[in-house]
Amino acid sequence: MHRLLSASADAVQAVRDGHSLTDWLGRCATELRPGAQALSFTVLRRLGAVQAVRSRLAPKAPPPRVDALLVTALALLWPGETSYAEHTLVDQCVEAARRRTPKQAGFVNAVLRRFLREREALVEALKDDPIATWNHPRWWQEQLQKDWPDHWQALLAANQQRPPMTLRVNPAQGSTEHYRQRLEDVGIAAGPAGDLWPQALVLDEPRPVQALPGFADGDASVQDASAQLAAPLLLGLMKPQDLAPGEDWPVLGSGARVVDACSAPGGKTAHLQELAGNRLDLLALDTDAKRLERVSENLARLHLDGRVKAADARHTKAWWDGQPLDAILLDAPCSASGIVRRHPDVRWLRRATDIPALAQIQTELLEALWPLLKPGGRLLYATCSVFKAEGQDQIDAFLQRHGDARLRLFTRGAGHLLPLADNASQHPLRGDAAVTDGFFYALLQKLPSA
């Protein structure tokens, strides 16, 4: 166990040093990776509180590796956490300290045992500390207060929940209900996400993909329900009742020229071809050639066609053949503020200055891609963000600049989708948690020239 605690502490310190947890876990020893991920997720969800407690217990910060070990242990000793027996956890943490920084083992032991003695009072003393209370940076809280004055606390609380594991059933391999039955036959309980997501099944408990029947053969993919809206929105496959009154949105035809401008890891790319019967002329772009390999792997596993190219979509001369496009999916780089449940490191990695910088990149992508559409063509702008600067504000500004753009309207499934359990019109429930992540969608149509 001391090795696992040490690995988890290293993961937490990597995030505090500004590194992606996903990248760090990719380099972690294989046998430790699942446990290190689970424990580091727990710590990062409580990082504001445990750092505040550590400061009270030891006002002079210890060396970073010791501090990371301490905050890891404090999070696992937090009230309500039952992963390990307390005495075992303290003993193993001290053992980890002996192996990491031998001279600090006694200090670690003393701090943790004092926390156990004074835990109730120490936790109570944090009630007026907003960072410790909500476990998000202050600027993040203020942004949500500004954007969502009636929902900001609920959004922060939702980020502390463990997300569901949602599957997308491949319609070429059978119905969603048939696959649910296949899951049940191997002891995996799942249920439909709701009529807005006809291919989605939500598992009662996460499972490794190797346990999913037919996964290697392309029978299903892992994809959040919110992300499963991109393909039907762009292709024109939303149900009539999901369209705003007076809207008529035609289905994109076979052979349509489509670009997925920021495609990695390829879930939405593959979903487009799944729903189109593999009949799109599809090009998947991404700036990261390594991540683009995942797109090719996903297409191959699902027996789907599509070209991939490493390129920055803003630099159109590097990849565009000059022929007008029928449709563009722009799942733009963003803060990832809507998927903090799945990536608890994001809140600690982002800075307030990142939001305008990311919004500028989104603007540049929109401006570069819009001229490539043919008259009547469509562009779906998407971000996994709940910040309005990356969503509605971005689109409002775009519409002001472009008189040839029309925003298509929907009664549900587009706009800002908040990951809140009480947002029942767009977020069906399983248990007490919302099924979906936070997302923003805006579908733009290019009007014919006057």
C-alpha positions as CSV (number, residue, x, y, z in Angstrom):
1,M,0.0,0.0,0.0
2,H,2.9,2.4,0.7
3,R,3.8,2.2,-3.0
4,L,0.3,3.2,-4.0
5,L,0.3,6.1,-1.6
6,S,3.6,7.2,-2.9
7,A,2.5,7.0,-6.5
8,S,-0.7,8.9,-5.7
9,A,1.3,11.6,-3.9
10,D,3.5,12.0,-7.0
11,A,0.4,12.3,-9.2
12,V,-1.0,15.1,-6.9
13,Q,2.4,16.9,-6.9
14,A,2.6,16.6,-10.7
15,V,-0.8,18.5,-10.9
16,R,0.4,21.1,-8.4
17,D,3.4,21.6,-10.7
18,G,1.1,22.3,-13.6
19,H,1.1,18.9,-15.3
20,S,-1.9,17.0,-16.7
21,L,-2.9,14.1,-14.4
22,T,-3.8,12.0,-17.5
23,D,-0.3,12.5,-18.9
24,W,1.3,11.6,-15.6
25,L,-0.8,8.5,-15.1
26,G,0.2,7.4,-18.6
27,R,3.8,7.1,-17.3
28,C,2.8,5.4,-14.0
29,A,3.7,1.8,-13.4
30,T,1.0,-0.3,-15.0
31,E,0.2,-2.3,-11.8
32,L,-0.2,0.9,-9.8
33,R,-2.1,3.0,-12.4
34,P,-5.7,2.1,-11.5
35,G,-5.2,2.6,-7.8
36,A,-3.2,5.7,-8.2
37,Q,-5.9,7.2,-10.4
38,A,-8.6,6.4,-7.9
39,L,-6.7,7.8,-5.0
40,S,-5.5,10.9,-6.8
41,F,-9.0,11.7,-7.9
42,T,-10.2,11.6,-4.3
43,V,-7.3,13.9,-3.2
44,L,-7.9,16.4,-6.1
45,R,-11.6,16.6,-5.3
46,R,-10.6,17.7,-1.7
47,L,-7.4,19.5,-2.4
48,G,-8.6,22.9,-1.3
49,A,-9.7,21.6,2.1
50,V,-6.7,19.4,2.8
51,Q,-4.2,22.0,1.8
52,A,-5.9,24.4,4.2
53,V,-5.8,21.8,7.0
54,R,-2.2,21.0,6.3
55,S,-1.4,24.7,6.6
56,R,-3.0,24.8,10.1
57,L,-1.2,21.6,11.2
58,A,2.2,22.7,9.8
59,P,2.3,26.4,9.0
60,K,5.8,26.0,7.6
61,A,5.3,24.0,4.4
62,P,7.4,20.9,4.3
63,P,9.3,19.9,1.1
64,P,7.0,19.3,-1.9
65,R,7.2,15.5,-1.9
66,V,6.4,15.4,1.8
67,D,3.6,17.9,1.5
68,A,2.1,15.9,-1.4
69,L,2.2,12.7,0.7
70,L,0.6,14.6,3.6
71,V,-2.3,16.0,1.6
72,T,-2.9,12.6,0.1
73,A,-3.2,11.0,3.5
74,L,-5.3,13.8,4.9
75,A,-7.8,13.4,2.0
76,L,-8.1,9.7,2.6
77,L,-8.6,10.4,6.4
78,W,-11.3,13.0,5.7
79,P,-14.6,12.5,7.4
80,G,-16.8,10.1,5.4
81,E,-13.9,8.5,3.6
82,T,-13.8,4.8,4.3
83,S,-11.3,3.4,1.8
84,Y,-8.8,2.2,4.4
85,A,-8.7,1.7,8.2
86,E,-7.2,4.8,9.8
87,H,-4.3,3.1,11.6
88,T,-3.3,1.2,8.4
89,L,-3.4,4.3,6.4
90,V,-1.2,6.3,8.8
91,D,1.3,3.4,9.2
92,Q,1.6,3.0,5.4
93,C,1.9,6.7,4.8
94,V,4.8,6.8,7.4
95,E,6.4,3.9,5.6
96,A,6.1,5.7,2.3
97,A,7.7,8.7,3.9
98,R,10.6,6.6,5.2
99,R,11.3,5.5,1.7
100,R,10.9,8.9,0.1
101,T,12.4,11.2,2.7
102,P,13.5,9.2,5.7
103,K,14.2,12.2,7.9
104,Q,10.6,13.4,7.5
105,A,8.8,10.2,8.6
106,G,8.4,11.2,12.2
107,F,7.0,14.6,11.1
108,V,4.5,12.9,8.9
109,N,3.4,10.5,11.7
110,A,3.0,13.4,14.1
111,V,0.9,15.5,11.7
112,L,-1.4,12.7,10.7
113,R,-2.0,11.6,14.3
114,R,-2.7,15.1,15.4
115,F,-5.3,15.4,12.6
116,L,-7.1,12.3,13.8
117,R,-7.2,13.7,17.3
118,E,-8.5,17.1,16.2
119,R,-10.2,16.2,13.0
120,E,-13.7,17.5,13.9
121,A,-12.5,20.9,15.1
122,L,-10.1,21.3,12.1
123,V,-12.8,20.6,9.6
124,E,-15.3,22.9,11.3
125,A,-12.7,25.7,11.2
126,L,-12.7,25.7,7.4
127,K,-16.4,26.6,7.0
128,D,-15.6,30.2,6.2
129,D,-12.9,29.4,3.7
130,P,-14.5,29.3,0.2
131,I,-11.6,27.5,-1.4
132,A,-11.7,24.8,1.3
133,T,-15.5,24.7,1.3
134,W,-15.9,24.3,-2.5
135,N,-12.6,22.8,-3.4
136,H,-12.2,25.1,-6.5
137,P,-10.0,28.1,-7.0
138,R,-11.6,31.4,-6.0
139,W,-11.6,32.8,-9.6
140,W,-13.5,29.7,-10.8
141,Q,-16.1,30.2,-8.2
142,E,-16.5,33.9,-9.1
143,Q,-16.8,33.0,-12.8
144,L,-19.6,30.6,-12.1
145,Q,-21.3,33.2,-9.8
146,K,-21.2,35.7,-12.7
147,D,-22.4,33.2,-15.4
148,W,-24.9,31.2,-13.3
149,P,-26.0,33.2,-10.3
150,D,-28.8,30.8,-9.5
151,H,-26.8,27.6,-10.1
152,W,-23.1,28.2,-9.1
153,Q,-23.2,26.3,-5.9
154,A,-25.0,23.4,-7.5
155,L,-22.4,23.3,-10.3
156,L,-19.5,23.3,-7.8
157,A,-21.2,20.5,-5.8
158,A,-21.8,18.5,-9.0
159,N,-18.1,18.6,-9.8
160,Q,-17.4,16.7,-6.6
161,Q,-19.5,13.7,-7.8
162,R,-18.1,10.6,-9.4
163,P,-19.4,10.6,-13.0
164,P,-21.3,7.7,-14.5
165,M,-19.9,5.5,-17.2
166,T,-22.0,5.9,-20.4
167,L,-21.8,3.7,-23.5
168,R,-22.8,4.5,-27.1
169,V,-24.2,1.4,-28.8
170,N,-23.2,1.0,-32.4
171,P,-26.5,0.8,-34.4
172,A,-24.8,-1.3,-37.1
173,Q,-24.3,-4.1,-34.6
174,G,-27.8,-4.2,-33.0
175,S,-30.3,-2.2,-31.0
176,T,-29.6,-0.4,-27.7
177,E,-32.0,-2.7,-25.9
178,H,-30.3,-5.8,-27.4
179,Y,-26.9,-4.6,-26.1
180,R,-28.4,-3.8,-22.7
181,Q,-29.5,-7.5,-22.6
182,R,-26.0,-8.6,-23.6
183,L,-24.6,-6.6,-20.7
184,E,-27.1,-8.1,-18.3
185,D,-26.2,-11.6,-19.5
186,V,-22.6,-11.0,-18.3
187,G,-23.7,-9.4,-15.0
188,I,-23.4,-5.8,-16.0
189,A,-26.4,-3.6,-15.0
190,A,-27.3,-0.7,-17.2
191,G,-30.2,1.5,-18.2
192,P,-31.1,3.9,-21.0
193,A,-30.0,7.5,-20.6
194,G,-33.3,8.9,-22.1
195,D,-35.0,9.5,-25.4
196,L,-32.7,12.4,-26.3
197,W,-29.8,9.8,-26.4
198,P,-31.2,6.7,-28.2
199,Q,-27.8,5.0,-28.4
200,A,-26.8,5.7,-24.8
201,L,-26.7,3.2,-21.9
202,V,-25.6,4.3,-18.4
203,L,-23.8,1.6,-16.3
204,D,-24.7,1.2,-12.7
205,E,-21.0,0.8,-12.0
206,P,-18.0,1.6,-14.2
207,R,-16.3,-1.4,-15.7
208,P,-13.1,-1.9,-17.7
209,V,-13.8,-1.9,-21.4
210,Q,-12.4,-5.4,-21.7
211,A,-15.4,-6.6,-19.7
212,L,-17.9,-5.1,-22.2
213,P,-19.2,-7.7,-24.7
214,G,-18.1,-7.0,-28.2
215,F,-16.2,-3.9,-27.4
216,A,-13.1,-5.0,-29.3
217,D,-15.3,-5.7,-32.3
218,G,-16.9,-2.3,-32.3
219,D,-20.3,-3.1,-30.7
220,A,-20.1,-0.2,-28.3
221,S,-18.0,2.8,-27.3
222,V,-17.5,4.8,-24.1
223,Q,-18.9,8.3,-24.6
224,D,-20.7,10.7,-22.3
225,A,-24.3,11.4,-23.1
226,S,-23.7,15.1,-23.8
227,A,-21.0,14.2,-26.3
228,Q,-23.5,11.9,-28.0
229,L,-25.5,15.0,-29.1
230,A,-22.9,16.3,-31.5
231,A,-23.4,13.9,-34.4
232,P,-27.3,14.0,-34.5
233,L,-27.2,17.8,-34.2
234,L,-24.8,18.2,-37.2
235,L,-26.4,15.4,-39.3
236,G,-30.0,16.7,-38.8
237,L,-31.1,13.6,-36.9
238,M,-32.7,15.2,-33.8
239,K,-36.3,14.3,-33.3
240,P,-39.0,16.7,-34.5
241,Q,-40.0,17.5,-31.0
242,D,-36.5,18.7,-30.2
243,L,-36.6,21.4,-32.9
244,A,-37.9,24.8,-32.0
245,P,-41.3,25.8,-33.5
246,G,-40.9,26.7,-37.1
247,E,-37.5,25.0,-37.5
248,D,-37.0,22.4,-40.3
249,W,-33.6,20.9,-40.3
250,P,-32.8,18.5,-43.2
251,V,-30.7,15.4,-42.9
252,L,-27.2,15.7,-44.3
253,G,-27.0,13.6,-47.4
254,S,-24.8,10.6,-48.3
255,G,-21.4,11.6,-49.6
256,A,-21.4,14.9,-47.8
257,R,-18.0,16.5,-47.3
258,V,-17.5,16.8,-43.6
259,V,-14.5,18.0,-41.5
260,D,-14.1,17.3,-37.8
261,A,-11.7,20.1,-37.1
262,C,-10.4,19.1,-33.6
263,S,-11.2,15.4,-33.6
264,A,-9.0,13.6,-31.1
265,P,-9.6,11.2,-29.5
266,G,-12.3,10.5,-32.1
267,G,-15.5,9.6,-30.3
268,K,-17.6,12.3,-32.2
269,T,-15.8,11.5,-35.5
270,A,-16.8,7.9,-35.3
271,H,-20.3,8.7,-34.2
272,L,-20.8,10.8,-37.3
273,Q,-20.0,7.9,-39.5
274,E,-22.0,5.4,-37.4
275,L,-25.2,7.5,-37.8
276,A,-24.5,8.3,-41.5
277,G,-24.0,4.6,-42.3
278,N,-20.4,5.1,-43.1
279,R,-21.3,7.2,-46.1
280,L,-19.7,10.6,-45.3
281,D,-16.6,11.9,-47.0
282,L,-15.0,12.6,-43.7
283,L,-11.7,14.3,-42.8
284,A,-10.6,14.3,-39.1
285,L,-8.0,16.9,-38.1
286,D,-6.0,17.5,-35.0
287,T,-2.9,19.4,-34.1
288,D,-1.6,16.5,-32.0
289,A,-0.3,13.7,-34.2
290,K,0.0,11.3,-31.3
291,R,-3.6,11.8,-30.2
292,L,-4.7,11.5,-33.8
293,E,-3.6,7.9,-33.6
294,R,-6.5,7.3,-31.3
295,V,-8.9,8.6,-33.9
296,S,-7.6,6.1,-36.4
297,E,-7.8,3.3,-33.8
298,N,-11.4,4.2,-33.0
299,L,-12.4,4.2,-36.6
300,A,-10.7,0.9,-37.2
301,R,-12.3,-0.8,-34.2
302,L,-15.7,0.4,-35.4
303,H,-15.1,-0.6,-39.0
304,L,-15.6,3.0,-40.2
305,D,-14.0,5.0,-42.9
306,G,-12.4,8.4,-42.6
307,R,-9.2,10.2,-43.4
308,V,-7.0,11.7,-40.7
309,K,-4.5,14.5,-40.9
310,A,-2.3,16.3,-38.4
311,A,-2.9,20.0,-38.9
312,D,-4.1,23.1,-37.1
313,A,-7.5,23.7,-38.5
314,R,-6.8,27.5,-38.5
315,H,-4.2,27.0,-41.1
316,T,-6.5,26.0,-43.9
317,K,-3.9,26.0,-46.7
318,A,-2.2,23.1,-45.0
319,W,-5.2,20.7,-45.3
320,W,-8.1,22.1,-47.3
321,D,-8.4,21.1,-51.0
322,G,-10.3,24.3,-51.9
323,Q,-13.7,22.5,-52.4
324,P,-16.6,23.9,-50.3
325,L,-17.6,21.8,-47.3
326,D,-21.1,20.6,-46.5
327,A,-20.5,20.5,-42.7
328,I,-18.0,21.2,-40.0
329,L,-17.8,19.9,-36.5
330,L,-15.8,22.3,-34.4
331,D,-15.3,20.8,-30.9
332,A,-13.0,23.6,-29.9
333,P,-10.2,23.6,-27.3
334,C,-11.7,25.0,-24.1
335,S,-11.3,25.1,-20.3
336,A,-13.0,21.7,-19.9
337,S,-15.0,23.3,-17.1
338,G,-17.9,21.0,-17.9
339,I,-16.1,17.7,-17.4
340,V,-14.4,18.4,-14.0
341,R,-16.1,15.3,-12.6
342,R,-14.0,13.2,-15.0
343,H,-10.9,15.3,-14.8
344,P,-10.6,16.7,-11.2
345,D,-7.2,18.1,-12.0
346,V,-8.6,20.7,-14.5
347,R,-9.8,23.1,-11.8
348,W,-6.3,23.3,-10.3
349,L,-4.5,23.5,-13.6
350,R,-6.5,26.3,-15.2
351,R,-5.9,30.0,-14.5
352,A,-8.3,32.9,-14.9
353,T,-6.2,34.2,-17.7
354,D,-6.7,30.9,-19.6
355,I,-10.3,31.7,-20.4
356,P,-9.8,34.7,-22.6
357,A,-6.8,33.0,-24.2
358,L,-8.9,30.0,-25.1
359,A,-11.8,32.1,-26.2
360,Q,-9.4,33.8,-28.7
361,I,-8.4,30.4,-30.1
362,Q,-12.1,29.5,-30.5
363,T,-12.7,32.8,-32.3
364,E,-9.8,32.2,-34.6
365,L,-11.1,28.7,-35.5
366,L,-14.6,30.0,-36.2
367,E,-13.2,32.7,-38.5
368,A,-10.9,30.3,-40.3
369,L,-13.5,27.6,-40.9
370,W,-16.6,29.6,-41.7
371,P,-15.5,30.6,-45.3
372,L,-14.9,27.0,-46.2
373,L,-18.6,26.1,-46.0
374,K,-20.8,26.1,-49.1
375,P,-24.0,28.2,-49.0
376,G,-26.5,26.3,-46.9
377,G,-23.7,24.5,-45.2
378,R,-23.6,23.9,-41.4
379,L,-21.1,24.3,-38.6
380,L,-21.6,22.8,-35.2
381,Y,-19.7,24.7,-32.5
382,A,-19.1,22.7,-29.3
383,T,-17.2,23.1,-26.1
384,C,-17.2,21.0,-22.9
385,S,-17.4,24.1,-20.9
386,V,-20.0,25.8,-18.6
387,F,-18.3,29.2,-18.9
388,K,-20.4,31.6,-21.1
389,A,-17.2,33.1,-22.6
390,E,-16.6,29.8,-24.3
391,G,-20.3,29.3,-25.2
392,Q,-23.1,31.7,-25.7
393,D,-21.0,34.8,-25.5
394,Q,-18.7,33.4,-28.2
395,I,-21.6,32.6,-30.5
396,D,-23.4,35.9,-29.9
397,A,-20.2,37.8,-30.9
398,F,-19.8,35.6,-34.0
399,L,-23.4,36.3,-35.1
400,Q,-22.7,40.0,-34.8
401,R,-19.8,39.7,-37.1
402,H,-21.4,37.5,-39.7
403,G,-24.6,38.5,-41.3
404,D,-24.6,35.3,-43.4
405,A,-24.9,33.1,-40.3
406,R,-28.1,31.8,-38.8
407,L,-28.4,30.1,-35.4
408,R,-30.7,27.0,-35.6
409,L,-32.9,26.6,-32.6
410,F,-33.8,23.6,-30.5
411,T,-36.1,23.0,-27.6
412,R,-33.5,20.8,-25.9
413,G,-30.1,19.3,-26.6
414,A,-28.3,22.6,-27.6
415,G,-27.1,25.7,-25.9
416,H,-25.6,25.4,-22.5
417,L,-26.2,22.0,-21.0
418,L,-25.5,22.1,-17.3
419,P,-24.6,18.9,-15.4
420,L,-27.3,19.4,-12.8
421,A,-29.6,16.7,-11.4
422,D,-32.6,19.1,-11.3
423,N,-32.2,20.1,-14.9
424,A,-34.5,17.2,-15.8
425,S,-35.7,18.5,-19.2
426,Q,-32.2,17.9,-20.6
427,H,-30.6,15.6,-18.0
428,P,-32.4,12.3,-17.1
429,L,-31.4,10.9,-13.8
430,R,-30.0,7.6,-12.6
431,G,-29.9,7.7,-8.8
432,D,-29.2,11.3,-7.6
433,A,-26.8,12.4,-10.2
434,A,-27.2,13.9,-13.6
435,V,-26.2,11.6,-16.4
436,T,-24.5,14.2,-18.5
437,D,-21.4,16.4,-18.4
438,G,-21.5,20.1,-19.0
439,F,-21.4,21.1,-22.7
440,F,-22.3,23.9,-25.1
441,Y,-23.6,23.4,-28.6
442,A,-24.5,26.0,-31.3
443,L,-25.6,24.9,-34.8
444,L,-24.9,27.6,-37.4
445,Q,-26.2,27.6,-41.0
446,K,-24.5,29.6,-43.7
447,L,-27.1,31.6,-45.6
448,P,-27.0,31.8,-49.4
449,S,-25.5,35.0,-50.8
450,A,-27.9,37.8,-51.5
